[in-house]
Amino acid sequence: MASSELERQDRFKQALAEDDDDFRFDFGDDDDEDDELAGSSMTLVEHLEELRQRIFKCLIAIAVFSVVAFIFRDYIMAFLTAPLPDGTNVLTGVKGTGHSKLVVTGIAEGFTVTLMVSIAIGFLASLPVVLYQTWAFIAPGLYSHEKKAALPFVFIGIVLFVIGISIGYFILRYPLEFLIRFAQNNFTELVTAQSYFSFAAWFLIVFGLIFELPLVLTFMAKIGLVTSETLRKKRPFAHFILWLISCFLPGGDIYSPIIIGIFMSGLYELSIFFVRFFTERQSKKSLS
């Protein structure tokens, strides 16, 4: 008995001496949960090392795609400036030819803007790699049912964001047309590359985020914050708030708030359908 007690004390002292074991992450309490998270118990140092490796892989992917985007910069710039009205800048564009060029006001501004656009395109192109590395890092800490619930949200969120950006790209020409032509009789328009890409990026990001509305409301329904009945009852107030928000979003013209408001109201109605479908599905599962 005494020897076994001494052995237990020695093992306890040895455990205290090991610093890594003091920072060991443990998920779950019962045996079933431990089985679901087999191999997910890691030391702090191991977590940091894995995080470093995955961040490094993301940076490599962004760098590679950015270099590719920089190589094909002429094609990318032509695509991104396509929404500009015909002959936007009087010094560089000739009306009736469909030819428009942006203006740079500094020696290195052309290179800087091209580099920033290439990095932005590289990040978007490497987004699948970034999302995969992020998922691979957090997935070991999730239970199987959490993984099943998270994957559809991630996939649908990406699809909705891409759809929003795509629609925003085709709508971008309307606020540009209004803003550039608005004071053309009184001013000489010189649209700089930096101002154009800043405006376009903000406009497209807003459209991408707007299309996440159904996903956000469905998630709120999943955790019990809202129901389809609540969304229907609050419909007039919700539409008023959405249209009010659309007036403060980027654009600066009379068309953008109307276009954004229509899309936000339509997405709200679509969210009611998604939430109702989700709640009915959940209720059927609970009854069965």
SETORTI-144558 format. One record per residue: residue in one letter; x, y, z of N, C-alpha, C in turn. Coordinates in pm, whole numbers, plus 50000, padded with zeros to 5 digits. Example, Ala and Ser with C-alpha at 12.3 -4.5 7.8 and 13.67 -1.06 7.14 Angstrom:
REM SETORTI-144558
aa | nc1 | nc2 | nc3 | cac1 | cac2 | cac3 | cc1 | cc2 | cc3
a | 51319 | 49431 | 50780 | 51230 | 49550 | 50780 | 51320 | 49670 | 50780
s | 51285 | 49775 | 50708 | 51367 | 49894 | 50714 | 51290 | 50003 | 50787
REM end
This chain:
REM SETORTI-144558
aa | nc1 | nc2 | nc3 | cac1 | cac2 | cac3 | cc1 | cc2 | cc3
m | 50083 | 49879 | 50000 | 50000 | 50000 | 50000 | 50087 | 50126 | 50000
a | 50193 | 50125 | 50085 | 50281 | 50241 | 50094 | 50354 | 50265 | 49964
s | 50400 | 50155 | 49902 | 50472 | 50170 | 49775 | 50381 | 50224 | 49666
s | 50258 | 50175 | 49662 | 50164 | 50226 | 49560 | 50132 | 50373 | 49583
e | 50125 | 50413 | 49710 | 50100 | 50554 | 49740 | 50217 | 50640 | 49695
l | 50338 | 50590 | 49716 | 50456 | 50664 | 49672 | 50462 | 50675 | 49520
e | 50420 | 50568 | 49453 | 50419 | 50572 | 49306 | 50319 | 50675 | 49254
r | 50203 | 50684 | 49321 | 50105 | 50783 | 49279 | 50158 | 50925 | 49300
q | 50228 | 50946 | 49413 | 50285 | 51078 | 49438 | 50392 | 51114 | 49336
d | 50474 | 51015 | 49299 | 50578 | 51040 | 49199 | 50517 | 51077 | 49064
r | 50412 | 51005 | 49028 | 50347 | 51036 | 48901 | 50284 | 51175 | 48903
f | 50228 | 51213 | 49018 | 50168 | 51345 | 49032 | 50273 | 51455 | 49018
k | 50390 | 51435 | 49082 | 50497 | 51534 | 49073 | 50550 | 51544 | 48930
q | 50560 | 51430 | 48865 | 50608 | 51429 | 48728 | 50512 | 51503 | 48635
a | 50383 | 51488 | 48660 | 50283 | 51558 | 48579 | 50290 | 51708 | 48598
l | 50317 | 51751 | 48722 | 50329 | 51894 | 48749 | 50453 | 51953 | 48683
a | 50556 | 51873 | 48668 | 50681 | 51921 | 48611 | 50673 | 51939 | 48460
e | 50577 | 51877 | 48398 | 50564 | 51887 | 48253 | 50475 | 52007 | 48219
d | 50540 | 52112 | 48165 | 50466 | 52237 | 48139 | 50360 | 52221 | 48031
d | 50389 | 52141 | 47931 | 50293 | 52127 | 47822 | 50162 | 52068 | 47869
d | 50172 | 51977 | 47966 | 50051 | 51912 | 48014 | 49962 | 52009 | 48090
d | 50024 | 52120 | 48140 | 49942 | 52218 | 48213 | 49849 | 52293 | 48118
f | 49884 | 52294 | 47990 | 49804 | 52369 | 47893 | 49732 | 52278 | 47797
r | 49705 | 52156 | 47837 | 49641 | 52062 | 47748 | 49492 | 52092 | 47739
f | 49443 | 52102 | 47617 | 49301 | 52127 | 47593 | 49226 | 51995 | 47599
d | 49115 | 51995 | 47668 | 49034 | 51873 | 47681 | 48892 | 51906 | 47642
f | 48837 | 51831 | 47550 | 48701 | 51852 | 47502 | 48614 | 51736 | 47549
g | 48504 | 51770 | 47615 | 48409 | 51665 | 47653 | 48441 | 51606 | 47787
d | 48338 | 51547 | 47847 | 48353 | 51487 | 47978 | 48327 | 51338 | 47976
d | 48224 | 51294 | 47904 | 48191 | 51153 | 47910 | 48265 | 51076 | 47802
d | 48250 | 50944 | 47806 | 48325 | 50857 | 47717 | 48281 | 50874 | 47572
d | 48150 | 50895 | 47549 | 48101 | 50910 | 47413 | 48160 | 51033 | 47347
e | 48167 | 51144 | 47424 | 48221 | 51266 | 47370 | 48369 | 51251 | 47341
d | 48442 | 51177 | 47427 | 48582 | 51155 | 47402 | 48603 | 51075 | 47274
d | 48513 | 50981 | 47246 | 48524 | 50904 | 47124 | 48502 | 50992 | 47001
e | 48407 | 51087 | 47013 | 48379 | 51174 | 46900 | 48497 | 51266 | 46872
l | 48571 | 51303 | 46976 | 48680 | 51398 | 46962 | 48815 | 51329 | 46977
a | 48824 | 51207 | 46930 | 48949 | 51134 | 46942 | 49059 | 51208 | 46867
g | 49169 | 51231 | 46934 | 49282 | 51299 | 46873 | 49273 | 51449 | 46877
s | 49167 | 51506 | 46938 | 49153 | 51651 | 46939 | 49220 | 51715 | 47060
s | 49265 | 51634 | 47156 | 49333 | 51688 | 47273 | 49477 | 51719 | 47234
m | 49512 | 51847 | 47235 | 49645 | 51891 | 47195 | 49697 | 51992 | 47295
t | 49829 | 52000 | 47304 | 49889 | 52099 | 47392 | 49881 | 52237 | 47328
l | 49905 | 52340 | 47408 | 49902 | 52476 | 47357 | 50008 | 52496 | 47249
v | 50125 | 52439 | 47272 | 50233 | 52452 | 47174 | 50195 | 52384 | 47042
e | 50131 | 52269 | 47052 | 50089 | 52198 | 46931 | 49982 | 52277 | 46855
h | 49890 | 52339 | 46929 | 49787 | 52422 | 46865 | 49851 | 52541 | 46792
l | 49945 | 52607 | 46858 | 50010 | 52722 | 46797 | 50092 | 52682 | 46675
e | 50157 | 52567 | 46682 | 50235 | 52519 | 46568 | 50144 | 52487 | 46449
e | 50031 | 52423 | 46478 | 49936 | 52393 | 46370 | 49880 | 52522 | 46310
l | 49849 | 52619 | 46397 | 49797 | 52747 | 46349 | 49900 | 52817 | 46260
r | 50027 | 52813 | 46300 | 50133 | 52875 | 46220 | 50143 | 52811 | 46083
q | 50136 | 52678 | 46078 | 50146 | 52608 | 45950 | 50029 | 52640 | 45858
r | 49909 | 52647 | 45915 | 49792 | 52673 | 45832 | 49789 | 52818 | 45783
i | 49832 | 52912 | 45866 | 49842 | 53051 | 45822 | 49946 | 53063 | 45711
f | 50057 | 52991 | 45725 | 50161 | 52993 | 45623 | 50108 | 52940 | 45490
k | 50030 | 52833 | 45494 | 49972 | 52778 | 45371 | 49875 | 52877 | 45307
c | 49797 | 52947 | 45390 | 49704 | 53048 | 45336 | 49781 | 53162 | 45269
l | 49889 | 53207 | 45332 | 49968 | 53315 | 45274 | 50034 | 53273 | 45144
i | 50080 | 53148 | 45139 | 50140 | 53098 | 45014 | 50036 | 53097 | 44902
a | 49915 | 53050 | 44933 | 49809 | 53047 | 44832 | 49774 | 53187 | 44784
i | 49763 | 53282 | 44878 | 49732 | 53421 | 44840 | 49843 | 53479 | 44754
a | 49969 | 53451 | 44791 | 50082 | 53503 | 44714 | 50084 | 53446 | 44572
v | 50060 | 53316 | 44559 | 50061 | 53253 | 44426 | 49952 | 53310 | 44337
f | 49830 | 53318 | 44390 | 49720 | 53371 | 44309 | 49737 | 53520 | 44281
s | 49799 | 53593 | 44374 | 49825 | 53735 | 44350 | 49924 | 53755 | 44236
v | 50027 | 53671 | 44232 | 50125 | 53678 | 44122 | 50058 | 53647 | 43988
v | 49973 | 53546 | 43988 | 49900 | 53511 | 43865 | 49810 | 53628 | 43822
a | 49742 | 53689 | 43919 | 49656 | 53804 | 43887 | 49737 | 53921 | 43834
f | 49856 | 53942 | 43889 | 49942 | 54052 | 43843 | 49989 | 54027 | 43700
i | 50016 | 53902 | 43667 | 50060 | 53868 | 43531 | 49949 | 53899 | 43430
f | 49826 | 53868 | 43468 | 49711 | 53891 | 43378 | 49639 | 54021 | 43415
r | 49713 | 54119 | 43460 | 49653 | 54244 | 43510 | 49576 | 54319 | 43403
d | 49622 | 54314 | 43278 | 49552 | 54389 | 43172 | 49410 | 54336 | 43151
y | 49396 | 54204 | 43150 | 49263 | 54145 | 43132 | 49174 | 54173 | 43253
i | 49234 | 54166 | 43372 | 49157 | 54190 | 43495 | 49111 | 54336 | 43501
m | 49202 | 54428 | 43469 | 49165 | 54569 | 43471 | 49056 | 54600 | 43369
a | 49064 | 54538 | 43253 | 48960 | 54560 | 43152 | 48825 | 54510 | 43201
f | 48825 | 54398 | 43271 | 48700 | 54343 | 43324 | 48645 | 54430 | 43436
l | 48732 | 54477 | 43525 | 48687 | 54555 | 43640 | 48641 | 54695 | 43601
t | 48697 | 54750 | 43495 | 48658 | 54885 | 43452 | 48547 | 54884 | 43347
a | 48498 | 54766 | 43313 | 48389 | 54757 | 43214 | 48264 | 54834 | 43255
p | 48228 | 54841 | 43385 | 48107 | 54917 | 43422 | 48119 | 55067 | 43404
l | 48240 | 55119 | 43378 | 48255 | 55263 | 43358 | 48178 | 55309 | 43235
p | 48113 | 55425 | 43243 | 48043 | 55478 | 43125 | 48140 | 55505 | 43011
d | 48089 | 55507 | 42892 | 48169 | 55530 | 42772 | 48238 | 55665 | 42778
g | 48371 | 55667 | 42759 | 48446 | 55792 | 42758 | 48437 | 55867 | 42889
t | 48461 | 55797 | 43001 | 48443 | 55859 | 43133 | 48533 | 55979 | 43152
n | 48662 | 55963 | 43131 | 48757 | 56073 | 43151 | 48783 | 56144 | 43019
v | 48762 | 56274 | 43018 | 48773 | 56348 | 42893 | 48916 | 56351 | 42841
l | 49014 | 56333 | 42929 | 49153 | 56337 | 42885 | 49201 | 56204 | 42829
t | 49134 | 56095 | 42868 | 49183 | 55962 | 42829 | 49081 | 55880 | 42753
g | 48955 | 55922 | 42752 | 48851 | 55844 | 42684 | 48789 | 55922 | 42570
v | 48753 | 55853 | 42468 | 48689 | 55915 | 42352 | 48547 | 55863 | 42344
k | 48452 | 55951 | 42353 | 48312 | 55909 | 42352 | 48276 | 55842 | 42220
g | 48196 | 55738 | 42233 | 48154 | 55664 | 42116 | 48244 | 55549 | 42081
t | 48360 | 55539 | 42147 | 48454 | 55430 | 42118 | 48447 | 55320 | 42222
g | 48378 | 55344 | 42333 | 48373 | 55246 | 42440 | 48505 | 55235 | 42514
h | 48591 | 55336 | 42497 | 48725 | 55332 | 42555 | 48731 | 55430 | 42672
s | 48761 | 55381 | 42790 | 48774 | 55466 | 42908 | 48895 | 55422 | 42987
k | 48969 | 55519 | 43035 | 49084 | 55490 | 43119 | 49073 | 55569 | 43248
l | 49121 | 55509 | 43355 | 49125 | 55578 | 43482 | 49251 | 55664 | 43490
v | 49247 | 55761 | 43580 | 49356 | 55856 | 43594 | 49436 | 55824 | 43719
v | 49568 | 55835 | 43710 | 49655 | 55826 | 43827 | 49724 | 55960 | 43843
t | 49742 | 56002 | 43967 | 49796 | 56135 | 43995 | 49937 | 56132 | 44052
g | 49997 | 56015 | 44058 | 50132 | 56003 | 44111 | 50215 | 55910 | 44025
i | 50346 | 55918 | 44041 | 50436 | 55836 | 43961 | 50415 | 55688 | 43988
a | 50403 | 55653 | 44115 | 50392 | 55511 | 44151 | 50249 | 55467 | 44175
e | 50153 | 55556 | 44157 | 50015 | 55520 | 44189 | 49962 | 55410 | 44099
g | 49999 | 55411 | 43971 | 49954 | 55307 | 43881 | 50001 | 55169 | 43925
f | 50128 | 55160 | 43965 | 50181 | 55033 | 44013 | 50117 | 54993 | 44145
t | 50100 | 55090 | 44235 | 50042 | 55060 | 44367 | 49899 | 55010 | 44355
v | 49819 | 55078 | 44274 | 49680 | 55036 | 44256 | 49672 | 54899 | 44192
t | 49755 | 54875 | 44091 | 49756 | 54743 | 44026 | 49796 | 54634 | 44123
l | 49894 | 54664 | 44208 | 49939 | 54566 | 44306 | 49829 | 54535 | 44407
m | 49760 | 54637 | 44455 | 49653 | 54616 | 44552 | 49537 | 54538 | 44490
v | 49503 | 54568 | 44366 | 49397 | 54494 | 44298 | 49438 | 54348 | 44280
s | 49565 | 54324 | 44246 | 49614 | 54187 | 44228 | 49606 | 54110 | 44359
i | 49642 | 54174 | 44470 | 49635 | 54108 | 44600 | 49490 | 54077 | 44637
a | 49400 | 54172 | 44609 | 49258 | 54148 | 44638 | 49204 | 54032 | 44556
i | 49239 | 54027 | 44427 | 49197 | 53915 | 44343 | 49261 | 53785 | 44391
g | 49387 | 53793 | 44432 | 49454 | 53674 | 44485 | 49388 | 53620 | 44610
f | 49342 | 53711 | 44696 | 49273 | 53666 | 44817 | 49141 | 53601 | 44783
l | 49065 | 53660 | 44692 | 48937 | 53601 | 44652 | 48957 | 53465 | 44586
a | 49059 | 53454 | 44501 | 49083 | 53327 | 44433 | 49129 | 53219 | 44529
s | 49202 | 53258 | 44634 | 49252 | 53161 | 44732 | 49155 | 53138 | 44846
l | 49035 | 53197 | 44839 | 48938 | 53183 | 44946 | 48904 | 53037 | 44977
p | 48889 | 52949 | 44877 | 48865 | 52807 | 44911 | 48976 | 52746 | 44995
v | 49101 | 52783 | 44965 | 49214 | 52732 | 45045 | 49208 | 52788 | 45186
v | 49180 | 52917 | 45198 | 49173 | 52981 | 45331 | 49062 | 52919 | 45414
l | 48946 | 52899 | 45353 | 48834 | 52840 | 45426 | 48862 | 52696 | 45465
y | 48927 | 52622 | 45376 | 48960 | 52483 | 45409 | 49058 | 52476 | 45526
q | 49162 | 52561 | 45524 | 49259 | 52561 | 45633 | 49194 | 52605 | 45764
t | 49102 | 52700 | 45756 | 49030 | 52742 | 45877 | 48944 | 52630 | 45931
w | 48874 | 52562 | 45841 | 48789 | 52451 | 45883 | 48872 | 52336 | 45940
a | 48985 | 52306 | 45877 | 49071 | 52197 | 45924 | 49128 | 52227 | 46062
f | 49141 | 52356 | 46096 | 49195 | 52392 | 46227 | 49090 | 52380 | 46337
i | 48966 | 52420 | 46307 | 48863 | 52421 | 46412 | 48782 | 52293 | 46416
a | 48783 | 52215 | 46308 | 48699 | 52095 | 46302 | 48730 | 51993 | 46411
p | 48859 | 51969 | 46447 | 48885 | 51870 | 46553 | 48822 | 51906 | 46687
g | 48790 | 52033 | 46709 | 48728 | 52074 | 46835 | 48577 | 52071 | 46832
l | 48518 | 52022 | 46722 | 48373 | 52016 | 46709 | 48325 | 51872 | 46717
y | 48204 | 51856 | 46769 | 48141 | 51724 | 46769 | 48084 | 51697 | 46630
s | 48051 | 51573 | 46606 | 48003 | 51534 | 46473 | 47876 | 51608 | 46434
h | 47783 | 51627 | 46527 | 47659 | 51697 | 46493 | 47685 | 51845 | 46467
e | 47787 | 51903 | 46532 | 47822 | 52042 | 46506 | 47883 | 52058 | 46367
k | 47963 | 51960 | 46327 | 48021 | 51964 | 46193 | 47913 | 51957 | 46086
k | 47816 | 51867 | 46108 | 47708 | 51852 | 46010 | 47624 | 51979 | 45999
a | 47608 | 52049 | 46112 | 47528 | 52172 | 46110 | 47605 | 52290 | 46050
a | 47737 | 52291 | 46068 | 47817 | 52405 | 46024 | 47847 | 52403 | 45875
l | 47871 | 52286 | 45819 | 47911 | 52276 | 45679 | 47809 | 52337 | 45582
p | 47678 | 52307 | 45596 | 47582 | 52371 | 45504 | 47581 | 52523 | 45515
f | 47595 | 52576 | 45637 | 47596 | 52721 | 45655 | 47717 | 52783 | 45584
v | 47833 | 52719 | 45596 | 47953 | 52771 | 45531 | 47937 | 52769 | 45379
f | 47890 | 52658 | 45326 | 47875 | 52645 | 45181 | 47771 | 52744 | 45127
i | 47655 | 52750 | 45191 | 47550 | 52841 | 45145 | 47595 | 52987 | 45159
g | 47668 | 53016 | 45267 | 47718 | 53152 | 45286 | 47810 | 53196 | 45174
i | 47898 | 53106 | 45129 | 47989 | 53137 | 45018 | 47910 | 53159 | 44890
v | 47815 | 53071 | 44864 | 47735 | 53082 | 44741 | 47657 | 53213 | 44739
l | 47594 | 53249 | 44850 | 47516 | 53373 | 44856 | 47606 | 53495 | 44839
f | 47725 | 53491 | 44898 | 47817 | 53605 | 44886 | 47862 | 53623 | 44742
v | 47894 | 53513 | 44675 | 47936 | 53520 | 44534 | 47822 | 53571 | 44446
i | 47700 | 53524 | 44473 | 47584 | 53572 | 44397 | 47565 | 53722 | 44418
g | 47579 | 53767 | 44543 | 47563 | 53909 | 44572 | 47666 | 53994 | 44501
i | 47793 | 53950 | 44501 | 47898 | 54025 | 44432 | 47872 | 54028 | 44281
s | 47830 | 53915 | 44226 | 47804 | 53907 | 44082 | 47692 | 54002 | 44040
i | 47584 | 54002 | 44116 | 47473 | 54093 | 44084 | 47517 | 54238 | 44102
g | 47594 | 54264 | 44208 | 47644 | 54399 | 44231 | 47731 | 54449 | 44117
y | 47809 | 54358 | 44057 | 47895 | 54397 | 43944 | 47812 | 54445 | 43825
f | 47703 | 54375 | 43796 | 47620 | 54414 | 43681 | 47536 | 54538 | 43710
i | 47512 | 54567 | 43837 | 47434 | 54686 | 43873 | 47524 | 54808 | 43891
l | 47653 | 54786 | 43909 | 47747 | 54894 | 43939 | 47745 | 55005 | 43835
r | 47719 | 54972 | 43711 | 47723 | 55073 | 43604 | 47617 | 55182 | 43623
y | 47507 | 55153 | 43691 | 47399 | 55252 | 43705 | 47436 | 55365 | 43801
p | 47484 | 55335 | 43923 | 47529 | 55447 | 44006 | 47649 | 55520 | 43946
l | 47737 | 55448 | 43877 | 47851 | 55514 | 43814 | 47803 | 55611 | 43705
e | 47710 | 55566 | 43625 | 47656 | 55650 | 43518 | 47594 | 55777 | 43574
f | 47516 | 55763 | 43680 | 47449 | 55879 | 43739 | 47550 | 55975 | 43799
l | 47643 | 55923 | 43878 | 47737 | 56009 | 43949 | 47833 | 56081 | 43855
i | 47876 | 56011 | 43750 | 47972 | 56073 | 43658 | 47904 | 56174 | 43566
r | 47782 | 56144 | 43523 | 47711 | 56233 | 43431 | 47637 | 56346 | 43502
f | 47624 | 56338 | 43635 | 47540 | 56431 | 43709 | 47581 | 56576 | 43686
a | 47708 | 56605 | 43701 | 47755 | 56744 | 43689 | 47850 | 56761 | 43571
q | 47827 | 56684 | 43466 | 47919 | 56687 | 43352 | 47918 | 56822 | 43281
n | 47807 | 56892 | 43286 | 47800 | 57022 | 43220 | 47876 | 57131 | 43295
n | 47899 | 57109 | 43423 | 47965 | 57211 | 43504 | 48107 | 57173 | 43546
f | 48140 | 57044 | 43539 | 48271 | 56999 | 43584 | 48336 | 56909 | 43479
t | 48466 | 56903 | 43485 | 48542 | 56809 | 43402 | 48575 | 56688 | 43487
e | 48521 | 56574 | 43449 | 48538 | 56455 | 43532 | 48674 | 56391 | 43506
l | 48746 | 56365 | 43614 | 48873 | 56292 | 43611 | 48864 | 56185 | 43720
v | 48820 | 56069 | 43683 | 48801 | 55960 | 43779 | 48935 | 55891 | 43801
t | 48986 | 55899 | 43923 | 49114 | 55835 | 43953 | 49096 | 55686 | 43977
a | 49203 | 55612 | 43957 | 49198 | 55467 | 43976 | 49167 | 55432 | 44121
q | 49228 | 55506 | 44213 | 49208 | 55475 | 44355 | 49064 | 55499 | 44397
s | 49005 | 55611 | 44353 | 48867 | 55641 | 44392 | 48770 | 55541 | 44330
y | 48796 | 55502 | 44206 | 48705 | 55408 | 44139 | 48707 | 55272 | 44206
f | 48827 | 55217 | 44229 | 48835 | 55083 | 44287 | 48788 | 55082 | 44433
s | 48808 | 55191 | 44505 | 48756 | 55199 | 44642 | 48604 | 55197 | 44641
f | 48544 | 55276 | 44552 | 48398 | 55280 | 44541 | 48344 | 55144 | 44497
a | 48405 | 55085 | 44394 | 48357 | 54957 | 44342 | 48370 | 54846 | 44446
a | 48483 | 54843 | 44518 | 48503 | 54738 | 44619 | 48399 | 54750 | 44730
w | 48376 | 54870 | 44779 | 48278 | 54891 | 44886 | 48137 | 54854 | 44839
f | 48105 | 54892 | 44716 | 47973 | 54862 | 44660 | 47952 | 54711 | 44648
l | 48051 | 54639 | 44597 | 48038 | 54494 | 44578 | 48035 | 54419 | 44711
i | 48116 | 54463 | 44807 | 48116 | 54398 | 44938 | 47981 | 54414 | 45006
v | 47923 | 54533 | 44996 | 47791 | 54557 | 45055 | 47687 | 54464 | 44992
f | 47691 | 54448 | 44861 | 47597 | 54358 | 44795 | 47619 | 54214 | 44840
g | 47744 | 54174 | 44854 | 47772 | 54039 | 44902 | 47718 | 54015 | 45042
l | 47734 | 54115 | 45130 | 47685 | 54101 | 45267 | 47533 | 54105 | 45274
i | 47471 | 54184 | 45186 | 47324 | 54190 | 45184 | 47265 | 54052 | 45156
f | 47329 | 53978 | 45069 | 47277 | 53846 | 45031 | 47299 | 53742 | 45141
e | 47365 | 53780 | 45249 | 47379 | 53690 | 45363 | 47259 | 53698 | 45458
l | 47164 | 53789 | 45430 | 47049 | 53809 | 45518 | 46970 | 53681 | 45542
p | 46936 | 53602 | 45438 | 46863 | 53477 | 45466 | 46940 | 53382 | 45556
l | 47072 | 53377 | 45539 | 47154 | 53288 | 45620 | 47155 | 53333 | 45766
v | 47165 | 53464 | 45787 | 47168 | 53517 | 45924 | 47036 | 53490 | 45996
l | 46924 | 53515 | 45928 | 46794 | 53493 | 45991 | 46768 | 53344 | 46014
t | 46814 | 53259 | 45922 | 46799 | 53115 | 45941 | 46880 | 53067 | 46060
f | 47000 | 53123 | 46076 | 47082 | 53087 | 46192 | 47015 | 53134 | 46321
m | 46957 | 53253 | 46319 | 46886 | 53302 | 46437 | 46767 | 53213 | 46470
a | 46702 | 53160 | 46367 | 46592 | 53066 | 46391 | 46643 | 52935 | 46448
k | 46761 | 52894 | 46405 | 46819 | 52768 | 46452 | 46848 | 52773 | 46601
i | 46893 | 52889 | 46650 | 46924 | 52900 | 46792 | 46805 | 52951 | 46873
g | 46689 | 52967 | 46807 | 46567 | 52999 | 46878 | 46539 | 53146 | 46902
l | 46607 | 53235 | 46831 | 46585 | 53378 | 46853 | 46464 | 53431 | 46776
v | 46437 | 53375 | 46659 | 46323 | 53420 | 46579 | 46250 | 53298 | 46524
t | 46128 | 53323 | 46479 | 46049 | 53221 | 46410 | 45990 | 53283 | 46284
s | 45938 | 53200 | 46197 | 45876 | 53252 | 46075 | 45755 | 53338 | 46107
e | 45683 | 53302 | 46213 | 45567 | 53381 | 46254 | 45610 | 53520 | 46301
t | 45720 | 53527 | 46374 | 45772 | 53656 | 46419 | 45812 | 53743 | 46301
l | 45879 | 53683 | 46203 | 45921 | 53758 | 46085 | 45802 | 53809 | 46006
r | 45696 | 53731 | 45999 | 45576 | 53775 | 45927 | 45507 | 53891 | 46000
k | 45498 | 53881 | 46132 | 45432 | 53987 | 46208 | 45511 | 54118 | 46201
k | 45644 | 54107 | 46200 | 45730 | 54227 | 46198 | 45763 | 54272 | 46056
r | 45695 | 54217 | 45957 | 45728 | 54245 | 45817 | 45724 | 54395 | 45783
p | 45619 | 54471 | 45815 | 45618 | 54614 | 45779 | 45734 | 54690 | 45842
f | 45757 | 54666 | 45970 | 45866 | 54736 | 46039 | 46001 | 54695 | 45980
a | 46018 | 54567 | 45949 | 46144 | 54518 | 45894 | 46172 | 54581 | 45758
h | 46071 | 54589 | 45673 | 46090 | 54650 | 45541 | 46124 | 54798 | 45554
f | 46062 | 54866 | 45649 | 46094 | 55007 | 45670 | 46240 | 55024 | 45711
i | 46286 | 54940 | 45804 | 46424 | 54949 | 45850 | 46521 | 54915 | 45737
l | 46489 | 54813 | 45658 | 46578 | 54774 | 45548 | 46589 | 54884 | 45444
w | 46478 | 54947 | 45411 | 46483 | 55057 | 45314 | 46554 | 55178 | 45371
l | 46540 | 55199 | 45502 | 46612 | 55309 | 45566 | 46762 | 55283 | 45561
i | 46802 | 55159 | 45586 | 46944 | 55123 | 45580 | 46998 | 55141 | 45438
s | 46918 | 55106 | 45339 | 46963 | 55116 | 45200 | 46996 | 55260 | 45160
c | 46933 | 55356 | 45228 | 46960 | 55497 | 45197 | 47097 | 55542 | 45245
f | 47155 | 55471 | 45341 | 47285 | 55509 | 45396 | 47399 | 55423 | 45343
l | 47367 | 55327 | 45259 | 47471 | 55242 | 45201 | 47535 | 55314 | 45083
p | 47656 | 55269 | 45040 | 47730 | 55342 | 44936 | 47653 | 55348 | 44805
g | 47681 | 55451 | 44732 | 47616 | 55472 | 44603 | 47613 | 55621 | 44573
g | 47540 | 55695 | 44657 | 47536 | 55839 | 44640 | 47445 | 55886 | 44528
d | 47373 | 55793 | 44465 | 47283 | 55831 | 44357 | 47141 | 55792 | 44396
i | 47045 | 55822 | 44309 | 46905 | 55792 | 44341 | 46869 | 55648 | 44309
y | 46953 | 55581 | 44232 | 46920 | 55444 | 44191 | 46965 | 55339 | 44293
s | 47082 | 55359 | 44351 | 47138 | 55257 | 44441 | 47047 | 55224 | 44559
p | 46994 | 55325 | 44633 | 46904 | 55289 | 44744 | 46782 | 55211 | 44699
i | 46728 | 55245 | 44581 | 46610 | 55173 | 44531 | 46645 | 55029 | 44497
i | 46756 | 55011 | 44426 | 46798 | 54876 | 44387 | 46831 | 54792 | 44509
i | 46909 | 54850 | 44602 | 46947 | 54777 | 44723 | 46824 | 54747 | 44809
g | 46733 | 54845 | 44820 | 46612 | 54823 | 44899 | 46526 | 54711 | 44843
i | 46514 | 54705 | 44711 | 46435 | 54597 | 44649 | 46497 | 54461 | 44679
f | 46629 | 54452 | 44666 | 46695 | 54325 | 44693 | 46684 | 54286 | 44840
m | 46699 | 54383 | 44931 | 46691 | 54352 | 45074 | 46550 | 54307 | 45112
s | 46448 | 54371 | 45056 | 46311 | 54329 | 45085 | 46283 | 54190 | 45029
g | 46331 | 54165 | 44907 | 46313 | 54033 | 44849 | 46385 | 53925 | 44928
l | 46505 | 53955 | 44975 | 46579 | 53857 | 45056 | 46513 | 53834 | 45191
y | 46449 | 53938 | 45245 | 46376 | 53920 | 45371 | 46260 | 53823 | 45352
e | 46186 | 53840 | 45242 | 46075 | 53748 | 45214 | 46127 | 53607 | 45191
l | 46241 | 53595 | 45124 | 46301 | 53464 | 45104 | 46345 | 53403 | 45236
s | 46388 | 53487 | 45329 | 46429 | 53439 | 45461 | 46312 | 53378 | 45536
i | 46193 | 53436 | 45521 | 46075 | 53380 | 45588 | 46049 | 53238 | 45539
f | 46065 | 53217 | 45409 | 46047 | 53082 | 45354 | 46151 | 52986 | 45410
f | 46278 | 53030 | 45415 | 46384 | 52945 | 45468 | 46359 | 52910 | 45614
v | 46320 | 53010 | 45692 | 46298 | 52986 | 45835 | 46180 | 52893 | 45856
r | 46072 | 52912 | 45780 | 45956 | 52824 | 45793 | 45993 | 52681 | 45754
f | 46068 | 52666 | 45648 | 46112 | 52533 | 45606 | 46198 | 52468 | 45714
f | 46286 | 52547 | 45774 | 46374 | 52494 | 45877 | 46296 | 52454 | 46002
t | 46205 | 52541 | 46048 | 46130 | 52511 | 46170 | 46038 | 52391 | 46152
e | 45975 | 52382 | 46033 | 45889 | 52266 | 46007 | 45971 | 52137 | 46003
r | 46089 | 52146 | 45947 | 46176 | 52027 | 45942 | 46220 | 51987 | 46082
q | 46252 | 52088 | 46165 | 46294 | 52058 | 46302 | 46179 | 51999 | 46383
s | 46058 | 52052 | 46363 | 45944 | 52000 | 46438 | 45911 | 51857 | 46399
k | 45926 | 51824 | 46271 | 45904 | 51687 | 46227 | 46005 | 51592 | 46288
k | 46130 | 51638 | 46298 | 46233 | 51553 | 46358 | 46205 | 51531 | 46506
s | 46160 | 51638 | 46575 | 46133 | 51625 | 46718 | 46015 | 51532 | 46744
l | 45914 | 51537 | 46655 | 45798 | 51450 | 46673 | 45832 | 51304 | 46645
s | 45919 | 51282 | 46548 | 45957 | 51145 | 46516 | 46054 | 51089 | 46619
REM end
